[in-house]
Amino acid sequence: MDPKHKDEIVKLANPDVYKTQFMTWYFLLHRQFNIMVYGYGSKLELIDYVAKWLKESNLVITLNGLVPKINVKLVSFAKMD
């Protein structure tokens, strides 16, 4: 990582920076669009933050990790158990 960008990367890693965009993200997700988050560093903290915000009024299921063979049906049945 280039040290001259360190401050900017730390700033962008803070989920509070994106709070103003949450309603737009919700609107897009509600209309079956996806949200792509990319750039330096882990986005897990930001995704968890958004999930907690969405949980206030929506059902949110979080899957951590890559599971190539998983589908909505499997997640739905697992949630009912």
N, C-alpha and C positions, 0 to 999 in steps of 0.2 A: 504494500500500500504506500502510495506517495505521501510523505509527511506533510507536504504543503496543502493537502486536501483533508487532513485529519479533522480539523474543526468542523468542516462542512459535513463530513461523514457522521460525526457524533451528533450534530444537529439533526440530520435527516433520520437517524436511528430513533429519535424520540417520537413516540406515537402522538404526543400532543400537537406536533406540527401538522398532523393530518386530520385532526378533529373536524375542521371546517369542511372536509370532503366527505365525511361519513354519510350524510344525507344523500349525496350524489351517488355514492357507492351502493347505498341501500336501494335507491331508485333503479339503478342498473341491474343489481342482483335480482330484484323483484320482477324485472322484465326479462329474466333468463339470460342476461349477459354475464360474463366473467370479469373478474378484476385481476389484472396481472401486476404483481409487485416485483420490481427488480432493482438491481444496483448492488453496491458494496455492502457486505455484511449480512447477517441473518435478519430475516423479516418475521421470525416467529413471534417476537414480542409485539410487533404491530398487528399481526393477524390475531393473536390472542386478545389484544386490546379491542379490536373491532368485534370479535366474537362476543366478548363480554358486553359490549355496547348493544349489540343486536339481541342478546339473550333477554334484555329487559322487556321486549315485546314480541319475540319470535322464538321459534324452536331452532336451536343451533346444535349441530353435531360436528365435533371436531375430530378429525382423524390425523394422527401424527405419524408420518412415515409414508413410504411408497408401498402400496399394496395393489399390484397390477390386476389381480383377479377379483377385486372387490366391486360390488355394484350396489345400487340403491336398495334392492330387495334384501340383500344380506345385512346391510346397515339397519334397515327398518326392523327386521326380525331380531337382530341383536339388541336394539333399543327397547323392544317390547319385553325382553327377558328381565 
